[in-house]
Amino acid sequence: MPAPLTATATAGRWSAPISLIRLEGADARRFLHGQSSQAIELAPPGACLAACLISPTARMRALALVRIASSGADLLVLAGDGAAVHQALDRVLFPADRVRLGAPEPATLVRWRGEAGPGAAEAAGAEPNLLHPGVSLGAGCDQPAWLQRGEAPLPAWLEALPELTAEQVEQQRLRQGFPTAPSELNDDTNPFELGLAPWVSLNKGCYVGQETLAKLATYDGVKQQLRYWRARRTGPAAADACAPGTPLITTASGRAGVITSRLAGPDGLEGLALVRRSALEEPLLEVPAGPAGAAGDPLQLEIHIPGGFVAPPVGAGGRS
């Protein structure tokens, strides 16, 4: 098995636009409980839970955080189409449900790596905009995130961190293995394939996609997993050969998977791929030579487990 990738050390912050959907009413938590992969109904006010929004066949629709309030909940759509999520929720909301579904509002999620400055520790226990979902959001599983709304300035301790460039942000995402739409988060993937096991509750009862996820866990049915790759060659030709959608093969020419993301940066050519179960132990995969692949000799890719990837559960479908 390839070793997990270690995170880069340079401190910095980055911001990403998200959609915030407010649900008010006595049934808000129960309603979200049935429409997401996480156990939300009994969560206490102040809790922040990571959840996947999936189809009845457990295909990915969106990644979200649910921030519990005494009168309802905020659904923070991190990846995926916030308007489409709102439309889907509105479509299954019954008149008898005591839920008021607010329109999607623009917001910003600020993440960072490294140590935050003075003031962060004091904010940790008292600031509602400091989110602690307990999963990796692309900065490591122990890193919180900051919810920014409107024109309010960032707190001084967060503002003091240098802002990462777009290239550095994408490199961070790839090395942590944080999925985005439509590259990894689409109709061809489920949460366990993307390393999102902590975003799923297997003992919360019935919800959209629950039966499929329970079967995958009980019968070890995950057919592919997300992996980080780094190319052994660089240059324009190598980058063209590693375009998203390019198939991969093993060194013995067996089918191995498909590239989903690619970055040609100062550290070389790197990206993410969905690797078939039969090839997960391979330290090297190849882009086949030919018109649709690499020119000349096969381009070899070093394969690693992304830093934020959590292995799929095995035999856990009925476990509490």
C-alpha positions as a printed Julia matrix, in Angstrom:
320×3 Matrix{Float64}:
   0.0    0.0     0.0
   1.45   3.45   -0.87
   2.22   5.62    2.14
  -0.08   8.53    3.04
   1.1   11.84    1.68
   2.55  14.29    4.21
   1.15  17.82    4.24
   3.11  20.88    3.16
   4.42  22.99    6.06
   4.13  26.62    4.9
   1.5   28.52    6.88
  -1.22  30.35    4.98
  -4.97  30.83    4.54
  -7.37  30.6     1.64
 -11.01  31.46    1.04
 -13.69  29.77   -1.04
 -17.26  30.84   -1.85
 -19.99  28.61   -0.43
 -23.8   28.65   -0.21
 -25.61  29.0     3.11
 -29.16  27.65    3.35
 -30.99  28.41    6.58
 -33.64  25.96    7.82
 -35.91  27.19   10.62
 -38.53  25.31   12.56
 -39.12  22.4    14.92
 -38.57  19.79   12.2
 -35.44  21.31   10.63
 -32.98  18.84   12.19
 -35.22  15.83   11.53
 -35.65  16.91    7.92
 -31.89  17.32    7.3
 -31.29  14.03    9.12
 -33.3   12.22    6.46
 -31.77  14.08    3.52
 -28.07  13.71    4.37
 -25.55  11.07    5.39
 -24.95  12.42    8.91
 -26.79  11.91   12.23
 -28.28  15.37   12.73
 -31.63  14.96   14.52
 -30.26  14.66   18.06
 -27.25  16.93   17.65
 -27.1   19.74   20.26
 -27.15  23.45   19.42
 -23.68  24.65   18.53
 -22.6   21.36   16.94
 -21.03  21.43   13.48
 -21.41  18.2    11.49
 -19.95  17.19    8.13
 -22.43  15.54    5.75
 -22.7   14.25    2.21
 -25.78  14.95    0.12
 -26.25  11.95   -2.11
 -28.68  10.34   -4.53
 -30.8    7.28   -3.65
 -27.99   5.18   -5.15
 -25.38   7.02   -3.0
 -23.92   9.06   -5.85
 -22.4   12.36   -4.81
 -24.43  15.55   -5.06
 -22.69  17.9    -2.61
 -20.52  18.21    0.49
 -21.88  20.28    3.34
 -21.47  21.31    6.94
 -24.54  21.49    9.17
 -24.34  24.06   11.96
 -27.01  23.33   14.56
 -28.94  26.2    16.15
 -31.64  26.14   18.83
 -34.31  27.09   16.27
 -33.04  25.19   13.24
 -29.82  24.69   11.31
 -27.54  26.27    8.72
 -26.63  24.06    5.77
 -23.27  25.2     4.38
 -22.76  23.77    0.88
 -18.98  23.53    0.43
 -18.81  21.66   -2.87
 -21.61  21.2    -5.35
 -24.38  23.45   -6.63
 -26.06  25.29   -3.75
 -29.06  26.27   -5.89
 -29.55  22.66   -6.98
 -29.33  21.51   -3.35
 -31.96  24.06   -2.35
 -34.23  22.97   -5.2
 -33.87  19.3    -4.24
 -34.71  20.03   -0.58
 -37.7   22.16   -1.54
 -39.01  19.37   -3.76
 -39.2   16.85   -0.9
 -40.45  19.28    1.76
 -44.04  18.4     2.68
 -46.64  20.95    3.86
 -46.83  19.08    7.18
 -43.11  19.56    7.82
 -42.5   22.35   10.3
 -39.6   23.73    8.3
 -39.01  27.09    6.66
 -36.42  26.75    3.92
 -34.48  29.93    3.28
 -33.03  30.89   -0.08
 -29.32  30.2    -0.7
 -27.1   33.03    0.54
 -23.5   33.63   -0.53
 -20.91  33.13    2.18
 -17.2   32.36    2.42
 -15.33  29.54    4.11
 -11.8   30.43    5.21
  -9.36  27.6     5.82
  -5.72  27.67    6.84
  -2.72  25.49    7.41
  -0.08  25.94   10.07
  -0.42  27.75   13.39
  -2.85  30.65   13.63
  -1.71  33.81   15.4
  -2.5   35.12   18.91
  -6.23  35.28   19.54
  -7.13  31.99   17.86
  -7.19  30.05   21.12
  -9.46  32.61   22.77
 -11.85  32.48   19.81
 -12.03  28.7    19.83
 -14.52  28.39   22.65
 -16.6   31.52   22.17
 -16.81  32.41   18.48
 -19.77  30.8    16.61
 -18.13  31.5    13.25
 -15.24  29.18   14.13
 -16.35  25.75   12.9
 -15.01  22.46   14.29
 -16.47  19.66   12.14
 -13.83  17.1    13.15
 -13.07  16.08    9.55
 -10.54  17.27    7.01
 -11.8   20.17    4.9
  -8.55  20.2     2.97
  -6.33  21.5     5.78
  -6.12  18.43    8.02
  -8.65  16.71   10.28
  -7.84  18.81   13.35
  -8.03  22.19   11.61
 -11.15  24.31   12.15
 -12.53  26.7     9.55
 -13.95  30.22    9.68
 -17.4   31.12    8.33
 -17.38  34.59    6.83
 -20.63  36.38    6.02
 -21.2   39.76    4.43
 -18.55  42.47    4.59
 -17.35  41.79    8.14
 -13.54  41.79    8.39
 -11.59  38.69    9.3
 -10.37  38.48   12.9
  -6.86  39.86   13.3
  -5.33  36.47   14.11
  -6.62  35.05   10.83
  -5.93  38.16    8.75
  -2.29  37.93    9.86
  -1.76  34.67    7.98
  -0.47  35.1     4.41
  -3.01  34.38    1.69
  -2.13  31.43   -0.53
  -2.06  31.79   -4.29
  -4.59  29.94   -6.44
  -1.86  27.5    -7.42
  -0.95  26.84   -3.78
  -4.63  26.34   -2.9
  -5.06  23.74   -5.63
  -1.86  21.98   -4.59
  -3.15  21.85   -1.01
  -6.46  20.4    -2.21
  -4.76  17.72   -4.28
  -2.34  16.64   -1.58
  -5.11  16.43    1.0
  -7.44  14.73   -1.49
 -10.35  17.09   -0.88
 -12.87  16.39   -3.66
 -14.48  19.08   -5.74
 -17.25  19.16   -8.32
 -17.3   18.0   -11.01
 -13.77  16.55  -10.97
 -14.28  14.0    -8.18
 -17.72  14.81   -6.86
 -20.15  13.6    -9.53
 -22.55  10.85  -10.58
 -19.7    8.32  -10.79
 -18.54   8.48   -7.17
 -19.79   7.73   -3.67
 -18.51   8.99   -0.29
 -16.43   5.94    0.58
 -14.55   6.07   -2.74
 -13.57   9.66   -1.99
 -12.26   8.96    1.52
 -15.25  10.57    3.24
 -16.11   7.81    5.72
 -16.27  10.26    8.7
 -18.94  12.23    6.8
 -21.26   9.2     6.93
 -23.22   7.72    9.84
 -23.92   4.02    9.38
 -26.26   3.6    12.34
 -28.6    6.61   12.14
 -31.51   4.84   10.45
 -33.19   5.55    7.15
 -31.99   8.37    4.89
 -31.5    9.01    1.19
 -28.8    6.61   -0.07
 -28.55   4.72    3.24
 -29.24   1.25    1.83
 -26.5    1.5    -0.79
 -23.88   2.81    1.66
 -24.77   0.11    4.21
 -24.27  -2.59    1.57
 -20.93  -1.1     0.5
 -19.72  -1.15    4.11
 -21.13  -4.56    5.03
 -19.89  -6.39    1.95
 -16.65  -4.46    1.32
 -18.09  -3.3    -1.97
 -16.01  -0.19   -2.74
 -14.62  -0.68   -6.25
 -12.28   2.31   -6.51
 -10.56   4.85   -4.26
  -9.15   8.34   -4.61
  -5.37   8.61   -4.86
  -2.81  11.39   -5.25
  -0.3   11.1    -8.08
   2.94  12.8    -9.07
   4.39  12.42  -12.57
   7.99  11.35  -13.12
   8.22  13.63  -16.17
   7.17  17.23  -16.61
   6.63  19.62  -19.5
   3.73  20.52  -21.8
   3.55  17.09  -23.44
   3.36  15.32  -20.07
   0.7   17.77  -18.85
  -1.39  17.18  -21.97
  -1.08  13.42  -21.48
  -2.44  13.72  -17.91
  -5.62  15.61  -18.71
  -8.65  14.74  -16.54
 -10.46  11.77  -18.03
  -7.23  10.06  -19.13
  -7.24   6.32  -18.33
  -4.43   4.74  -16.32
  -2.87   1.3   -16.59
  -0.61  -0.78  -14.38
   2.99  -1.45  -15.37
   1.68  -4.82  -16.57
  -0.84  -3.01  -18.84
  -3.91  -3.82  -16.72
  -6.76  -1.34  -16.35
  -6.06   0.82  -13.3
  -8.33   3.86  -13.2
  -8.75   7.42  -14.48
  -7.22  10.84  -13.79
  -9.69  13.31  -12.26
  -7.55  16.41  -11.53
  -4.19  17.79  -12.7
  -1.9   20.66  -11.73
   1.28  21.69  -13.55
   3.01  23.75  -10.86
   6.49  24.66   -9.65
   6.82  21.29   -7.9
   6.05  19.38  -11.08
   3.0   17.64  -12.45
   0.58  16.26   -9.84
  -3.09  15.48   -9.38
  -5.79  13.07   -8.25
  -7.1    9.86   -9.77
  -9.73   7.25   -9.05
  -7.85   3.96   -8.87
  -9.52   0.59   -9.31
  -9.45  -1.79   -6.37
  -7.21  -4.27   -8.19
  -4.52  -1.58   -8.6
  -4.55   0.01   -5.14
  -1.34  -1.69   -4.05
   0.6   -0.44   -7.09
   3.25   2.21   -6.25
   3.42   3.25   -9.92
   0.76   3.59  -12.58
   1.18   4.64  -16.18
  -0.43   6.83  -18.78
  -0.42   4.57  -21.84
   1.5    5.63  -24.92
  -0.53   6.39  -28.01
  -2.75   9.04  -29.6
  -4.88   9.45  -26.44
  -2.01   9.13  -23.97
   1.67   9.9   -23.58
   4.01  10.17  -26.53
   6.83   7.66  -26.65
   7.47   5.66  -23.48
   4.59   5.41  -20.99
   4.49   8.27  -18.51
   4.83   6.88  -14.98
   2.94   8.32  -12.01
   3.92   7.78   -8.37
   0.81   6.91   -6.35
   0.12   7.94   -2.73
  -2.81   8.03   -0.34
  -3.9   11.67    0.03
  -3.28  13.23    3.44
  -6.98  13.63    4.26
  -8.25  10.32    2.86
 -10.0    7.98    5.33
 -10.24   4.33    4.31
 -13.72   2.93    3.61
 -15.38   0.99    6.44
 -15.36  -2.79    6.07
 -18.07  -4.94    7.61
 -19.51  -1.94    9.44
 -22.93  -1.73    7.86
 -24.74  -2.97   10.92
 -22.31  -1.8    13.58
 -23.33   0.85   16.11
